[in-house]
Amino acid sequence: MSFSADSTIKTTELNEVVVRVFEQKKSTFSSPDAIAILNAQDLTRTNNTSFVTSLNMQAGVRMEERSPGSYRMAIRGSALRAPFGVRNVKVYWNQMPLTDAGNNTYLALIDPDFFNELTIIKGPSGGLYGAGTGGVMLFNTPSATQKKIVHQQVANSLGGYKQSWDLQTNGHRVYASYWNQEGYRKQSDINKQWISYEYHKELGRNTQLDLITYLGRVTYQTPGGLTLKQFQTDPRQARPAAGPFLSAADQKATFRLQTLGVGVQLTSRWNENWSATSNRSAQLNLIENPTIRNYEIRKELNFSSRNVIHFKNDDLSVDGGLEFQTGIFDSQTFGNKKGTKDTLQFTQNTTLQNASLFLQGEYKINNSWNVTLAGSYNQFWTEFIGNEGIFSPRIALLHNITPRQNLVVKVVHGYSPPSLGEIRPSTGIINRSLRAEKGWNKEVSWRGKSKFLQWNLSVYQFDLNETIVIRRAADGSEYFDNVGKTRQQGIELSHVWKIGQNLELTNAETIQNFRFVNYQIAGKNFSGNRLTGTSPFQHASTVSYAISQWIRWHIQYTYTDKIYLNDANTDQLPAVHLWNSKVEYQRGKWNVWLSAENIGDTMYTSGPDLNALGGRYYNTSAGRNFSLGLRITFN
């Protein structure tokens, strides 16, 4: 959880941010759910090109980077389902889904400085934001009510360069960016372009129109995993040739994505009690993915709609609605002959649909007690696997112990159907027996705030059935299985200290006892083992010090305990200590900064390949590097 202060820390009291979450305006203190709120300064605290650093400062959250652009996201769980990407976390932009009907999200497309706010809901949401056992990410952009032009340039010591323009006036916003980064490893460069247009307009006193259009392109090379010996000998090399397979460089292993999207949302206030929100969006993704094994071309066309009716008076609020998504996914797989298409191997085309019908009520019993009751009915349709209807309830009771302390008890059900990438993995074999993950989360939270301290302590247990895990075939291609039950027990503590007028300390501790409960495969029993890809303990600290009225210094430290790399728990990554720092000067329209990442030049792997054949787990992360940035704001 992040308690965000103003853009400067020279305040007399910690501020509390109110956001729209679960269709209601809530703060981290008043929400019955575990949420983290990051403002624009949090999102770019030390890095203006990637979300990795800022998200990994949050309790219960871990973002992994296999190479620039190849991200994995885990909220209260492992990245065990995703070779890359986001699969059991639902992502929205201004309440419109960025996650497609195939349950995948391409986070590499978007920039941290594009958004002014991110809300993270930790744990299942009871289907109110569609399917997801991990959580929800709600990105928001400014309404562009003021006239403003923001120009930014960032140069990195590894050879990277980013430039962006942000034009805002009278509800119109145009944002354009370009980023090119030479990778730390061979065959790991990234190139990204993005342009978007937003329009926010008040149509009379009671109606608001929001329009989003965007065009993006990202190309990042994929260097492949290394064995431990290769990692220790030359950590910057790409995966070398082995047996019948050429090297990643020889095969020009690359992920190329072009995307075009449009969305429109209408918010209407009927009277002092009733209102409604309705949005429609469409997204087209064109993908080329030459890999060591083959060359895949995909065309993904997605349509989404979300309609919600709201009722609110002094003591009761009710929200009900329907979210529906459909996607047309066409795929062709060829042989890969040194980066060019070879013989067609197979073609797979399908249509996916998913829907959630939900209803939520929140009642203020008195000044001390609030109760939330919610439920959703969810379905997922595909020609490959049988349709499965799932009901997911959500119950929460909030007790205000004092005006500045409360206690929350919550029980919520979550589910996550297999993504298209899991049903149709790189083996090319359709898995028609794969089933949705589903389970119950029980949680207790204690929160408090004072003039100089805010804290949030959460204890939870998530019992997950039909857990989906990644497996590897003999040729290194991945496939996915349901493995029975897992038990995920966790403790999360976040607290912010206002030590003095110019000094602020933020800490986040995460303890995770995640284990397989019932997992037997091929005569092997992994029951009782720790869940692959999870760390038992994580710590993150940020110190922000205002040296003067215009100069601020941020220091970040993270500790990640060992991570088990395979289901047998025989291989593991060692614990990692990382230090980052940023010094920035801000006065008037000028903002200049110098940041340093991995100050200790630690050789480590942020995003390992789990259950990798031949022990090719290691994707080397960047060593010590520096960024110099300039932002100019014209009002």
N, C-alpha and C positions, 0 to 999 in steps of 0.2 A: 504494500500500500504506500502511496505517496501523498503526503500532505503538502500541497503546493503553496508557496508564498508568492508575493509579487515578484516582478522582474528584478527588483533589488531586495536584499535581505535586511536593509536598514528599516525595519518596522518595529513597532513597540510590542506587537503581539502576532502570533502565528495566525494566518488567515485560513479560512475554510472555503473550499470550492464546492459549488453546487452544480450538478450536471443532470442531464436527462438519462435515466437508466431504468429499465423495466417500465418504460412509458411514464415514469414519474420523475419529478425533480428531486434529487437526493444528494446528500453529501456522504463522505465516507463515514461520518458519525451517525447519520439518520437512516442510512440504508440497512435493510435487514440482511443484505448479502455482503460477502467479502469483495470489495472493489478497490482498485487502485486508480488514482487520477493523476495524469501527467499533463502539465501545461506545456506551452511552447518552449519555455526555458528548460524544463525537465527533458524534453525530447531531444534537445541539442546540447545537453550539458557539457559533453566533451567531444561529441562526434556529430557532424552535420551531414554525413552521407549514409549512415546506417543506424538502425534502431537497436543493434545488438547491445551496446554499452548501456543505454538508458533503460532498456527492459530488464537487463540482468541485475539492475539495482533494486528490483522489486521482489518482495518476499513471495515465494511460490511460483515465480516466473523464470523460465530459462529459454533464451533464444540462442540457437547454435548457428555457426557459419562454417560450412564445409570448405567453401572458397567464396570470394566476393560474389554476391548474388544468389548463392545456393544456401538458403536459410531453412532452418527447422524451428518450429515453435512448440513449446511445451508449457502448459499451465497446470500445475498440480499433477504432473504425470510425466511420462517419458515421451521421447520422440520415436518410440519403437515402431510406430505405424508408418512413418514417413521417411523414405530414402532421402527425399528433399521436400520442401513445401510445408503446408499447413493442412492438417486433415481432420482433427477432432476439435478444432477451435473455429467458431463462426466469426467472420469479420464483416463489419459494416462501415460504410462511409455516409455520414449524415443520414443514418437510419436506412440506407439502401444497401443491399447485400453486395459485398465484393467477392464473397465465397460463391462459387458456381454450383450448379445443380449436381455436379459430380463430387461435391464436398471437398473441393480443393481451392486454395487461395494463393495467388502469385504475389507475395509480399515484395519481391525484388523490384517491382515496378514503381513503388511509391517512395517519396523522400520524407525524412523527418521534418524538414523546415516547411513542408507543404501544409502541415496541420497545426492548429493552435490548441488541440486537446485530444487526448486519448484516454478512454475509460476501459479498464480491464475488469471483467467479471470473472472471478476465480471459482472454478467448479461448475457442475452442470446447472443449467438455467431452467430446468423443468419444461423445456420446449418453447418458452416464450420468445426465444430467438432461434428457433429452428433446432436442428440436431447438433449435439456437441456434448461430449463428456468432459472435455478439458476446460472450456470456458468460452468467453465472448470478448471480442475486441471492438470497441466503438470509436472510430475515428471521426473527428469533426473539424471542419474548416471555418474560417471567419465569415461573417455575413457581408463583409465588404461595404459597410455603411459609410465609411470614411474614405476620403480621397488619399491614396497612398501608392507610392512606387517603391519597391524594395529590390535592390540589386545585390547579389551575393557572388563572391568568387572564393574558391577554396583550392589550395594547392597542397599536395601530399608529398612527403619525402620519398615515397616508393615510386613516384612517377605519375600520380593521379592529378586530375584537374576537374573541378566542377564549377559550373556557372548557372545561375538562375535569375529569372526576372519575375516579379510578382506585382501585377498592376490591379489596383482596387479603386472603384469609384461608383457611387450611387447604386450599389447592389450588384455591379458587374465585377467579376474577377477573372483575370487571365494569368495563368502560371505556366512558365516554360522553363525547363531545365535540361542541362546536358552534363553527363558525368562519364569520364573515362578513367579507369584505374588499372595500372599495371599490377598484376598479381605478385604476391610474395613468392609463390611457387611458379615454376614453368607451367604453361598451359592453364593459366588462371586469370587472364585479363577479363575486364568487364567494360561494356559500353552501353550507355543508357540515354535515351531521349524521351521527353515527356512534354505534352502540352495539354492544358485543360481550360475549359471555360465554365464558369458558374454564374448563375443569375438568381438573385434573391429579390423578390418583389412583394410588397404589401398590396393586395388587391382589395382596396377598401379597408374598413376598420377590423374585419373579422376573418379575413382570408389571406393566406400567404402562399406564394408560389416559389418553389425552389427547383432550379434546373442544373443538371450536371452533364457535361460532355467531356470526353477525354480521348486522347490518342497517345499510345505509348509503344516504345520498342526497347527491349533489353536483350543483349547478347552477352552471355558469359561462358567462358571456357571451363571445362570440368576436368581437373587433373587426375582424379581417381585416387583411391586409397593406397597407402603404402603398408608394407609389413614393418614390424618393429625394427628389423635389421636395416631396411631401406630408410626408415625414418631417422635412425641414429647415424647412418652413414652420410646421407645427403637429404636433409629434410625439405629442401626446396625443389627436389626433382618431381616430375610428374610420374604417374604409374608407368614403369618400364614394361617392355614386351615380356610375355611369359607364355610358354607352351604355344598353342595355336593362335594366341591373341597378340596383335601388335600393340605398341604403346599408345597411351592417351594422346600424345603429341602426333604420332604417325596417323592415327585415325581422326585427328582434328576434332576430338570430343568437345562438343559445344551445345549449349541450350540457347535457342533463339525463339523469342516470343514477340509477336506484334499483337496489340490489343486495341480495340475500338469500343467505346462504351457511351451510353446515354441513359440518363435517368431523370425523372420528373416527379415531384412530390407536391401535393396540395394539402394544406392544413386549414381547416375551417372551424371557427368557433360559432356554434349555433346560438348559445345563450350563456349565462353565467355558470351553468352546470355541465353543459354538453358540448363536446367538440369531436372532431374526427381527423385522422391523418391517412392519406392514401398515396402510395407511390408505385411507379412502374419503372423498370430498368431493363436494358438489354446490353449484352456484352458478346463480342466476337473475339476469339483468341485463335491466332494462327501460329503453330509451333513446328519448328524443325529441330530435331534432336539426334545428330550423329553421335553414337557412343562407341565404345570399344567393340561391342558385339554386333550392333546393327545401326540402321538409320531410320528413324521414325518421323512421319509427318502427320500432324493432327490438325483438325479443324473443329473448333468447339463454339457452338452458338448457344447462348443462354438467355433466358427470359425470367424475370423475377417480379413478383408483386407482393405488397404488404399493405393491409388495410386494417386500421384500428379505430374503434369508437371509444371515447373516453367520457366518463361521468365523474364529477367531483363536487362534494360539498364540504362543510367544515370537518366532518368526522369520517366520511366514506369516500373512497375512490374506487372505481371499477373500470377495467380496461379489457376489451375483448376484440379478437380479430383473427385474421387468417393470413398466413404467409405461404406462398406457392412459388415453386421454381420448376422450370423444365429446361432440359438441355439436349441438344442434338450433337452427338460426338462421333466424328468420322476419323478413322485412323488407318494409315498404311505403313507397313513395316518392310523395309528393304534391307539388303545387305549393305554394309559400309565398306567401301573400297577407298581407303585413305581420304576420307572426308567427302566423298561423292556417292550418290545413290548407285546401288548395284541392282541385282535381281530382286523383283518383288517377292516377298516371302508370304505375307498374308494381309488381308484387309478385314477390319472389324468396324462395323457401324452400329450405333445404338442410340436410343432415346431414354433419358432418365427424367423422372419427375419425383418431387418430394413436396409434402404439404404439412403444415402445422396449424391446427385450429385451437386457439387458446383463450382462456378467460382468467382474469386476476382481480381479486378484491382485497383492499387494504382498509381496515377499520380501526379508528382511534377509539379505544374503549374509554380511556380517560387520559389524564396528563402523564400517567406512568406506564400505560400498557397500549401496545399496538399489535395487531395480528394481521398476517397476510396469508391468504389462501389462493392458490392458483393451480391450474391444471391445463394440460394440452393433449390433444390426440394427434398422433403423427403417423404418416405413412410414407413409404419409399417404393417407387415402382421402377422396375427394370426388367427387360426380357431375360436377363441372365439368371436372376435369383427370384424366389417367390416373394410376393408382397407380404409385408409384416406390419400390422397395425400395433402401435405402442401408445399406452396412456402414461403420461408423466406428470405426477402431482408435485406441488411445492407448498410447504407449510413453514411459516416463520412466526416466532413470537418475540417481540422486542419489549424489554422492560427498562425504563429510565430509573436507574437507582438514585441518581441525583440529576440536576439539570446538566451536569458535565460528565456523567458516566452512564453507560447502559450495558445491558447484557442481552445477547441474542441467542436463541435456540432455533435451529433450522433443520428440517428434513426435506430433501429434494431428490427426485428421480431424474436421471439423465440417460440419454441413449445417443448412439452415433452409428449410422449405417455405414457399411463399407464404401469407400470412395471408388470411383471408376478405376483409378490407378491400382487399387487393391483387387478388384474383381478381374481386371484385365492388366496384369503386371507385365514386366519386361520379358517374362518367359514366353508370352504370347498365348498361354493356355488359360482359358476362361475358368475361373473358380466359381462354380455354380452352387457350392455348398457353404459359402461364406455368409455369416450371420451378423446382425448388428450387435455392437457392444451395448450393454445396458446395466444399470446398477443404481444403488441408493447411497446418497451422501448424507451423513449425520454430522452436525457441526454446532459448536458453541463458540461465541465470540464475546470478548470483553473489551470495551472501548472507553477511552476517556480523553479529555482535553482540559488544558489549563492555559494560562497566559503564555507560558513558556514551554509547554510540553503537550504533545499529542501522541497517543499510542493506540495500537490495535493488536490484540492477541486472539488468534483463532486456533482451535483444536478440532480436527475433523477425522472421520473415517469413511472412506469411499470403498464399498464392496462392489466390484465390477465383475459381471458375468460375460462370457464369450469374448474375452479380451483378444484383440487382434494384434498379432506380432509378425515381424518380418522374418522370413527364412531365406536361405540362399541355395540355389540349385548347384549342380556340379560345375557348371560353366560360369558361375558367378552371378547369374541373373537372379532377381528377387521374386519371391512369391509370398503369400500371406495366409495365415491360419488363425482360426479361433483356438485358444488354448485353455479353456475352462475359466477358472476364477482367479482374480487377484484381489489383494487387500491393501489399500493405500491409506496409511495412517500418517497424519502430518500435524506439525505445529508451526505456526507462522507468527512472528512478532515484528511489527514495524513501529518505529517511534522517531519523532522529530524533536530535537532540543534546540530552543532558542537560548544559546549560552550567554550571549551578550547582544548589544545593539548591532554589532557587525559580524557576528559569528553564529552559524547554524550547523548542526550535526544531524544527519539522517542515518539510521541504521535499519537493516532488514536481516532477520535470521530465519532460515528455513530448515526444519528437521523433517526428514521423510523416511518412514519405514514402509517401503513399498515391496511387497513380496507376492510371488506366485503361490496360490493356495492349492490349486489342483491342476498340475501340468505334467502330463506324461506323453512322450512321443518317441516312436521308434525304439521302444524298450528302455528308454531313459526317463527317469523321474526327476523333474526339476522343482517339485513342490517344496516350498520353503525357501527357495532361492530369492535373492533380491531381484527386483524388476530391472531388466536390462535397460541401460541408458539413463538411470537415475542416480543421483548423488544423495547419500544419507544426510549431508549437511552442507548448507551454503550460507555465506555471510557477505553482506555488502555494506559499505559505509561511504558516505559523501560528506566532506567538510567544505562549506562555502564561507569564504572570508572576504568581507569588503575592506580592502586595503585603504581605499579612499572613496570619495563620492563617485568616482568614475572607473575605478579599477577593482575587479573582483578576481579571486583565485579559488578554483575548485580542485579538490583532490578526491579521487575515488579509489577505493580498495575493494577487491572481491577475493573471496576464498571459496573454492569449489572442492569438496572432498572427492575421494576416488569414485570412479564410475565403472560399473561392470559392463563389459563389452559384448558378452555372449550370454545366452540363457543358462549355460552350465556354470556361470560365475567363475570360470577358470582364468579368464583374462580381464584385466582392468587398466584403466587410465589412472595414473597417480594424481594426488591432490595438486592443485594449481593456485598460486598466489599471483594476482595481477594488480598493477598500479597504473592509474591514468591521471592526467592533470591538464588543466586548462587555465590560462590567464587571459582575461579579456578587458579591453578598454572600451567603454561606452560613454559617449558624450554627444548630445545633440543627435544629428543624423548619422554619426559615425560609430561603427562597432568593429573593432579589430581584435583578433584573438590568435593565440598560439597554443596549440594543444599537443600533448605527447601521450601516446598509448603504448602499453606494455613497456613501461619505463625500465623494468629490470631485464628486458630482452629475454624473457622466458621462452623456451622452446616447448610448445604445448599444442594440443589439438582441441579446438573449440567444438567441432562437430564430427565425431567419429562415425565411421560406417559400422553399424551394429550387426552382429552375427555374420561378419564378413568372411567369405571363403578364403582359406589360406592365411588368416590373420591380417588381412589388408584393412585394418581399422583406421589407420592414421591419416588425417588430413591436416597438414601443418598450418597453423595460424601464423599471422604476420608477427615478426619480431618488432623491436623498438622502431617506432615511426612517428613523424611529426606532421602537423597540418598547420598551415597559415591561412587565416581567413579574413575576409573583409565584407562587411555588410553596410550598405548606404541606404538610408530611408528618407524619401522625399515626401513631405506632407503637403 
